[in-house]
Amino acid sequence: MSGYRGRFAPSPTGLLHAGSLVAALASWLDARAHSGAWLVRIEDVDRPRCLPAAADQILRQLVRCGLVSDEPVLRQSDRSAAYQAALDRLIEKRWAYPCGCTRKDIAQALLESGGQRERHGELVYPGSCRPANGGLQGRSARAWRLDIAALSADLGLPASIPWSDRRLGAQQQDVGAQVGDFVLKRADGLWAYQLAVVVDDAEQGITDVVRGQDLADNSARQILLQQALGYPRPRYLHTPLVCAANGEKLSKQNGAAALDLSDPLAALNAAAQRLGLPPQTGQLADALAGWTRAWANLYNPAP
């Protein structure tokens, strides 16, 4: 295999749906177009939302579609020690700090500073517990956050983080202004997605992240963490979304139906169509080989 290493990382909060299959197929095809490795990671770090047996059912869904991990499946629920080690490194460099704010506290602070600012329904954290602003000031620590200002000053990073997407082109985001100091470890003691995915991608040697376009907004935060932890930056490709009849993105949160895999080739053809790939007939293996050739031509695999 080449040096390419890609991954598909579903969360077992429900079974795969049509949108999930688009991301799974795209990541598998990109790995095969590069003669690389394709890994499956179960992102079960948010344990209260994970459904019993969903992870194993997801793996069976993938196998039924001919998509099999080239290496043993990694589960985030087994990775707490690695995430703690990464957080300890950030704390040692003074790039992470404890936060005692509740959502109510954050909303009130934003209101007092001139109005409530929301991003995708999330409050933009105003830095109330940042050490430069006085720290906890008597409050009990609830979560841990990344100190973007301290990190950026120490590493000489620009306010707006630029990155390139193989499908979307040049992108950038001012994480400090548009997101704020984001959470690394939650108030309930669970690890935040942003830290977990960055640590796992680095330790698995992931060179290319192929995932749904709804996750593109995470890229700048993850790049900040990669730089803070000294990890290499993978290449990114964000795939088109699958939307319901009402125009909303299909997701487990809005009740997207689990994949009907009574005919795996039909389900894969629907996913391939969303990716701009031609329909295939015949055996599943032949169809996947045909889409791999088409993918290489359509998405011009990066070197």
VOPAGU-2260 file (C-alpha; in pm, 1 decimal, decimal comma):
REM VOPAGU-2260
SITE   aa  ch    i         X         Y         Z
SITE  MET   A    0       0,0       0,0       0,0
SITE  SER   A    1     102,2     362,5     -48,8
SITE  GLY   A    2     153,6     607,5     235,0
SITE  TYR   A    3    -211,0     713,2     208,3
SITE  ARG   A    4    -424,7     638,0     514,3
SITE  GLY   A    5    -792,4     731,4     526,3
SITE  ARG   A    6   -1075,1     657,2     765,8
SITE  PHE   A    7   -1448,9     644,0     817,2
SITE  ALA   A    8   -1553,9     735,5    1170,9
SITE  PRO   A    9   -1923,5     680,7    1247,9
SITE  SER   A   10   -2083,3     753,5    1583,8
SITE  PRO   A   11   -2299,9     467,4    1716,6
SITE  THR   A   12   -2586,1     695,8    1814,2
SITE  GLY   A   13   -2789,0     518,2    1546,3
SITE  LEU   A   14   -2742,8     304,7    1238,2
SITE  LEU   A   15   -2599,1     427,3     909,3
SITE  HIS   A   16   -2840,8     621,3     688,6
SITE  ALA   A   17   -2818,3     737,4     326,7
SITE  GLY   A   18   -2597,7    1034,1     415,5
SITE  SER   A   19   -2362,2     815,2     617,0
SITE  LEU   A   20   -2316,6     581,1     321,9
SITE  VAL   A   21   -2213,0     870,4      97,4
SITE  ALA   A   22   -1930,4     957,8     338,2
SITE  ALA   A   23   -1833,7     593,1     388,8
SITE  LEU   A   24   -1822,6     520,8      15,9
SITE  ALA   A   25   -1630,7     841,6     -62,7
SITE  SER   A   26   -1365,2     772,5     199,9
SITE  TRP   A   27   -1328,1     409,8      83,6
SITE  LEU   A   28   -1300,9     510,3    -282,3
SITE  ASP   A   29   -1044,3     778,9    -208,8
SITE  ALA   A   30    -829,5     526,7     -22,3
SITE  ARG   A   31    -857,2     274,2    -302,9
SITE  ALA   A   32    -785,4     538,2    -569,5
SITE  HIS   A   33    -461,0     608,3    -382,2
SITE  SER   A   34    -384,2     236,5    -331,1
SITE  GLY   A   35    -395,1     323,1      37,4
SITE  ALA   A   36    -536,2     191,2     363,5
SITE  TRP   A   37    -894,9     249,0     477,1
SITE  LEU   A   38    -966,6     235,8     850,4
SITE  VAL   A   39   -1289,8     233,0    1046,7
SITE  ARG   A   40   -1302,9     411,4    1381,8
SITE  ILE   A   41   -1605,0     397,3    1610,8
SITE  GLU   A   42   -1647,3     744,3    1761,7
SITE  ASP   A   43   -1826,0     644,0    2081,1
SITE  VAL   A   44   -1668,3     906,4    2303,9
SITE  ASP   A   45   -2014,6    1050,9    2381,5
SITE  ARG   A   46   -2121,2     736,5    2563,8
SITE  PRO   A   47   -2461,5     856,4    2696,3
SITE  ARG   A   48   -2583,8     908,1    2337,8
SITE  CYS   A   49   -2453,5     576,6    2201,3
SITE  LEU   A   50   -2703,2     297,2    2148,0
SITE  PRO   A   51   -2634,8     -57,7    2267,5
SITE  ALA   A   52   -2502,3    -283,0    1988,0
SITE  ALA   A   53   -2518,2       2,4    1732,2
SITE  ALA   A   54   -2142,9      -9,9    1668,6
SITE  ASP   A   55   -2149,6    -377,7    1576,3
SITE  GLN   A   56   -2456,0    -323,9    1358,8
SITE  ILE   A   57   -2278,6     -40,9    1175,4
SITE  LEU   A   58   -1982,0    -265,5    1105,4
SITE  ARG   A   59   -2218,3    -529,5     965,3
SITE  GLN   A   60   -2382,7    -264,8     744,1
SITE  LEU   A   61   -2042,9    -169,3     604,0
SITE  VAL   A   62   -1946,8    -530,8     538,3
SITE  ARG   A   63   -2274,6    -585,3     353,2
SITE  CYS   A   64   -2172,1    -298,1     124,6
SITE  GLY   A   65   -1827,0    -446,1      66,5
SITE  LEU   A   66   -1656,3    -181,1     282,2
SITE  VAL   A   67   -1423,0    -356,3     526,0
SITE  SER   A   68   -1158,5    -191,1     742,7
SITE  ASP   A   69    -801,7    -278,5     646,6
SITE  GLU   A   70    -697,6    -275,7    1014,0
SITE  PRO   A   71    -861,6    -358,3    1347,6
SITE  VAL   A   72   -1142,8    -117,5    1432,5
SITE  LEU   A   73   -1048,6     152,6    1683,9
SITE  ARG   A   74   -1304,8     255,4    1948,6
SITE  GLN   A   75   -1276,3     592,4    2118,5
SITE  SER   A   76   -1421,1     452,3    2440,5
SITE  ASP   A   77   -1088,0     269,1    2484,1
SITE  ARG   A   78    -876,6     580,7    2433,9
SITE  SER   A   79    -920,3     794,0    2746,4
SITE  ALA   A   80    -553,5     767,6    2848,4
SITE  ALA   A   81    -438,1     902,5    2510,2
SITE  TYR   A   82    -677,4    1197,3    2531,1
SITE  GLN   A   83    -568,1    1276,4    2887,1
SITE  ALA   A   84    -202,8    1271,7    2780,7
SITE  ALA   A   85    -279,6    1521,7    2503,0
SITE  LEU   A   86    -469,7    1749,2    2742,0
SITE  ASP   A   87    -184,2    1730,6    2993,5
SITE  ARG   A   88      56,9    1849,5    2721,4
SITE  LEU   A   89    -167,2    2148,3    2647,5
SITE  ILE   A   90    -201,5    2230,8    3016,2
SITE  GLU   A   91     176,6    2212,4    3060,2
SITE  LYS   A   92     221,0    2466,7    2780,3
SITE  ARG   A   93     -54,1    2683,6    2933,9
SITE  TRP   A   94    -267,6    2646,7    2623,4
SITE  ALA   A   95    -559,4    2488,8    2809,9
SITE  TYR   A   96    -743,4    2615,5    3114,5
SITE  PRO   A   97   -1027,8    2510,3    3344,9
SITE  CYS   A   98   -1366,6    2672,4    3291,9
SITE  GLY   A   99   -1645,1    2708,8    3546,9
SITE  CYS   A  100   -1908,7    2854,8    3313,8
SITE  THR   A  101   -2252,2    2709,7    3255,6
SITE  ARG   A  102   -2448,4    2780,1    2936,5
SITE  LYS   A  103   -2647,7    3034,6    3136,3
SITE  ASP   A  104   -2327,4    3208,4    3243,7
SITE  ILE   A  105   -2204,4    3223,5    2883,5
SITE  ALA   A  106   -2536,0    3359,5    2755,4
SITE  GLN   A  107   -2538,9    3627,2    3024,9
SITE  ALA   A  108   -2178,4    3729,4    2951,7
SITE  LEU   A  109   -2255,8    3759,4    2581,7
SITE  LEU   A  110   -2566,2    3964,3    2652,7
SITE  GLU   A  111   -2370,3    4202,3    2874,0
SITE  SER   A  112   -2101,7    4240,0    2608,9
SITE  GLY   A  113   -2348,3    4365,0    2349,4
SITE  GLY   A  114   -2575,4    4086,8    2238,3
SITE  GLN   A  115   -2611,3    3714,0    2215,1
SITE  ARG   A  116   -2404,7    3561,9    1936,9
SITE  GLU   A  117   -2486,8    3211,9    1829,2
SITE  ARG   A  118   -2321,3    2973,8    1588,7
SITE  HIS   A  119   -2526,1    2674,4    1470,2
SITE  GLY   A  120   -2726,1    2703,7    1793,1
SITE  GLU   A  121   -2406,5    2711,4    2004,5
SITE  LEU   A  122   -2299,1    3004,1    2216,4
SITE  VAL   A  123   -1967,8    3158,6    2112,5
SITE  TYR   A  124   -1755,0    3140,1    2426,8
SITE  PRO   A  125   -1645,5    3491,2    2536,9
SITE  GLY   A  126   -1335,8    3383,7    2733,9
SITE  SER   A  127   -1476,6    3450,9    3079,5
SITE  CYS   A  128   -1248,0    3198,3    3256,9
SITE  ARG   A  129    -942,2    3258,2    3039,4
SITE  PRO   A  130    -634,4    3316,8    3260,7
SITE  ALA   A  131    -577,2    3655,0    3097,4
SITE  ASN   A  132    -928,2    3752,6    3212,2
SITE  GLY   A  133    -878,3    3645,5    3572,1
SITE  GLY   A  134    -937,7    3271,4    3551,1
SITE  LEU   A  135   -1204,9    3090,8    3752,4
SITE  GLN   A  136   -1246,0    3377,6    4001,2
SITE  GLY   A  137   -1371,2    3146,5    4273,7
SITE  ARG   A  138   -1584,3    2921,3    4058,0
SITE  SER   A  139   -1534,7    2546,0    4051,7
SITE  ALA   A  140   -1377,5    2400,9    3738,3
SITE  ARG   A  141   -1630,1    2221,9    3517,9
SITE  ALA   A  142   -1464,5    2183,1    3176,7
SITE  TRP   A  143   -1129,1    2239,9    3005,5
SITE  ARG   A  144   -1094,7    2478,6    2710,4
SITE  LEU   A  145    -825,9    2564,4    2455,9
SITE  ASP   A  146    -673,7    2908,6    2509,0
SITE  ILE   A  147    -670,6    3023,9    2147,0
SITE  ALA   A  148    -516,9    3362,6    2222,6
SITE  ALA   A  149    -225,4    3214,8    2418,9
SITE  LEU   A  150    -167,2    2939,9    2163,1
SITE  SER   A  151    -178,0    3182,3    1869,8
SITE  ALA   A  152      57,3    3428,2    2038,8
SITE  ASP   A  153     311,6    3160,7    2130,2
SITE  LEU   A  154     312,1    2998,3    1786,6
SITE  GLY   A  155     265,7    3317,8    1584,1
SITE  LEU   A  156     -58,6    3193,8    1426,2
SITE  PRO   A  157    -284,2    3422,7    1221,8
SITE  ALA   A  158    -624,4    3516,5    1360,4
SITE  SER   A  159    -795,6    3343,5    1069,0
SITE  ILE   A  160    -686,3    2985,4    1008,8
SITE  PRO   A  161    -657,9    2901,5     637,1
SITE  TRP   A  162    -697,7    2551,7     498,1
SITE  SER   A  163    -765,7    2390,7     163,0
SITE  ASP   A  164   -1036,3    2142,6      72,5
SITE  ARG   A  165    -995,4    1917,1    -230,1
SITE  ARG   A  166   -1357,6    1977,3    -331,2
SITE  LEU   A  167   -1452,6    2312,0    -173,9
SITE  GLY   A  168   -1124,3    2492,7    -240,1
SITE  ALA   A  169    -968,2    2758,6     -16,0
SITE  GLN   A  170   -1130,7    2797,7     326,3
SITE  GLN   A  171   -1062,7    2999,8     638,7
SITE  GLN   A  172   -1211,5    3065,9     981,5
SITE  ASP   A  173   -1135,0    3302,0    1269,3
SITE  VAL   A  174   -1190,0    3044,0    1541,4
SITE  GLY   A  175   -1141,7    3287,8    1825,5
SITE  ALA   A  176   -1412,7    3522,3    1698,2
SITE  GLN   A  177   -1651,5    3270,2    1544,0
SITE  VAL   A  178   -1627,6    2986,5    1797,0
SITE  GLY   A  179   -1431,3    3104,4    2098,6
SITE  ASP   A  180   -1213,3    2894,2    2327,3
SITE  PHE   A  181   -1370,4    2556,4    2259,2
SITE  VAL   A  182   -1410,5    2266,9    2500,7
SITE  LEU   A  183   -1151,9    1988,6    2519,4
SITE  LYS   A  184   -1298,9    1799,9    2814,2
SITE  ARG   A  185   -1663,8    1842,4    2901,4
SITE  ALA   A  186   -1821,9    1930,1    3233,5
SITE  ASP   A  187   -1957,7    1573,9    3258,6
SITE  GLY   A  188   -1603,1    1435,7    3236,0
SITE  LEU   A  189   -1639,2    1309,4    2878,8
SITE  TRP   A  190   -1386,6    1398,5    2609,1
SITE  ALA   A  191   -1485,4    1651,7    2347,9
SITE  TYR   A  192   -1504,1    1538,9    1986,2
SITE  GLN   A  193   -1246,1    1793,2    1866,5
SITE  LEU   A  194    -964,8    1666,0    2089,2
SITE  ALA   A  195   -1049,1    1298,3    2042,4
SITE  VAL   A  196   -1058,2    1309,3    1663,4
SITE  VAL   A  197    -729,8    1501,3    1636,9
SITE  VAL   A  198    -546,3    1261,9    1869,4
SITE  ASP   A  199    -687,7     957,0    1690,2
SITE  ASP   A  200    -612,2    1087,0    1340,9
SITE  ALA   A  201    -251,8    1156,0    1441,6
SITE  GLU   A  202    -192,7     827,5    1619,9
SITE  GLN   A  203    -347,9     629,7    1332,8
SITE  GLY   A  204    -134,2     819,8    1081,6
SITE  ILE   A  205    -433,3     950,2     887,2
SITE  THR   A  206    -314,0    1143,2     582,3
SITE  ASP   A  207    -654,1    1221,8     429,8
SITE  VAL   A  208    -985,7    1305,2     594,8
SITE  VAL   A  209   -1285,0    1246,3     367,0
SITE  ARG   A  210   -1616,0    1325,1     538,9
SITE  GLY   A  211   -1947,7    1505,7     496,9
SITE  GLN   A  212   -1959,1    1877,3     426,3
SITE  ASP   A  213   -2144,2    1938,6     753,3
SITE  LEU   A  214   -1815,4    1863,8     932,1
SITE  ALA   A  215   -1609,8    2115,4     732,8
SITE  ASP   A  216   -1676,5    2374,5    1004,2
SITE  ASN   A  217   -1469,3    2163,2    1245,4
SITE  SER   A  218   -1155,0    2176,4    1034,3
SITE  ALA   A  219   -1005,5    2504,2    1160,6
SITE  ARG   A  220   -1044,3    2398,4    1525,4
SITE  GLN   A  221    -881,7    2066,2    1451,0
SITE  ILE   A  222    -597,0    2237,0    1266,6
SITE  LEU   A  223    -535,2    2455,8    1573,4
SITE  LEU   A  224    -510,3    2144,2    1790,2
SITE  GLN   A  225    -283,3    1973,8    1538,5
SITE  GLN   A  226     -47,8    2269,2    1554,9
SITE  ALA   A  227     -65,3    2285,9    1933,7
SITE  LEU   A  228      18,4    1915,0    1968,2
SITE  GLY   A  229     279,2    1907,8    1690,6
SITE  TYR   A  230      76,1    1677,4    1466,8
SITE  PRO   A  231      87,2    1682,7    1084,6
SITE  ARG   A  232    -211,3    1829,4     901,1
SITE  PRO   A  233    -404,4    1580,0     687,2
SITE  ARG   A  234    -556,7    1672,3     352,1
SITE  TYR   A  235    -931,5    1735,9     358,5
SITE  LEU   A  236   -1216,7    1653,6     123,9
SITE  HIS   A  237   -1574,4    1724,5     229,9
SITE  THR   A  238   -1847,4    1545,3      36,6
SITE  PRO   A  239   -2193,3    1668,7     -69,8
SITE  LEU   A  240   -2472,2    1623,2     181,9
SITE  VAL   A  241   -2786,2    1416,8     141,4
SITE  CYS   A  242   -3096,1    1619,1     228,9
SITE  ALA   A  243   -3451,0    1519,8     312,4
SITE  ALA   A  244   -3753,6    1641,7     117,7
SITE  ASN   A  245   -3778,6    1945,5     348,3
SITE  GLY   A  246   -3422,6    2047,5     259,4
SITE  GLU   A  247   -3271,9    1953,1     595,1
SITE  LYS   A  248   -2956,6    1744,0     607,9
SITE  LEU   A  249   -3026,2    1378,8     678,5
SITE  SER   A  250   -2903,1    1298,5    1026,7
SITE  LYS   A  251   -2972,3    1070,2    1317,8
SITE  GLN   A  252   -3085,5    1375,4    1513,9
SITE  ASN   A  253   -3373,3    1445,3    1274,0
SITE  GLY   A  254   -3477,4    1082,8    1251,8
SITE  ALA   A  255   -3314,1     973,5     925,5
SITE  ALA   A  256   -3415,6     617,1     840,9
SITE  ALA   A  257   -3156,2     341,8     869,7
SITE  LEU   A  258   -3018,3     215,5     539,4
SITE  ASP   A  259   -3226,1     -42,2     355,0
SITE  LEU   A  260   -2959,6    -293,8     256,4
SITE  SER   A  261   -3187,7    -557,8     112,7
SITE  ASP   A  262   -3014,4    -458,5    -212,6
SITE  PRO   A  263   -2667,9    -323,0    -125,3
SITE  LEU   A  264   -2588,0    -232,5    -485,2
SITE  ALA   A  265   -2899,3     -14,2    -507,8
SITE  ALA   A  266   -2802,5     168,9    -187,4
SITE  LEU   A  267   -2447,3     217,4    -314,0
SITE  ASN   A  268   -2570,9     341,5    -652,0
SITE  ALA   A  269   -2776,4     608,3    -473,2
SITE  ALA   A  270   -2470,0     714,5    -273,8
SITE  ALA   A  271   -2252,2     713,9    -586,7
SITE  GLN   A  272   -2503,1     932,4    -770,2
SITE  ARG   A  273   -2477,6    1194,0    -492,5
SITE  LEU   A  274   -2100,3    1189,2    -544,4
SITE  GLY   A  275   -2136,6    1244,9    -917,5
SITE  LEU   A  276   -2030,8     890,1   -1008,2
SITE  PRO   A  277   -2191,6     678,9   -1283,3
SITE  PRO   A  278   -2430,2     392,7   -1203,4
SITE  GLN   A  279   -2290,7      41,5   -1187,4
SITE  THR   A  280   -2445,6    -301,6   -1239,0
SITE  GLY   A  281   -2332,8    -659,6   -1183,4
SITE  GLN   A  282   -2136,1    -787,7    -886,2
SITE  LEU   A  283   -2065,8    -562,9    -588,2
SITE  ALA   A  284   -1687,2    -597,8    -621,0
SITE  ASP   A  285   -1702,0    -500,6    -989,2
SITE  ALA   A  286   -1919,5    -199,1    -908,5
SITE  LEU   A  287   -1677,2     -79,8    -641,4
SITE  ALA   A  288   -1385,7    -121,7    -884,0
SITE  GLY   A  289   -1572,3      82,5   -1145,9
SITE  TRP   A  290   -1645,4     361,8    -900,2
SITE  THR   A  291   -1281,9     364,8    -788,6
SITE  ARG   A  292   -1169,9     433,6   -1146,3
SITE  ALA   A  293   -1437,5     701,7   -1186,9
SITE  TRP   A  294   -1341,6     861,1    -854,2
SITE  ALA   A  295    -979,0     892,4    -960,8
SITE  ASN   A  296   -1087,4    1083,6   -1270,9
SITE  LEU   A  297   -1349,9    1298,6   -1101,1
SITE  TYR   A  298   -1170,7    1400,1    -781,7
SITE  ASN   A  299    -812,5    1394,4    -916,7
SITE  PRO   A  300    -652,6    1223,6    -615,3
SITE  ALA   A  301    -397,4    1438,4    -438,3
SITE  PRO   A  302     -36,6    1313,0    -458,2
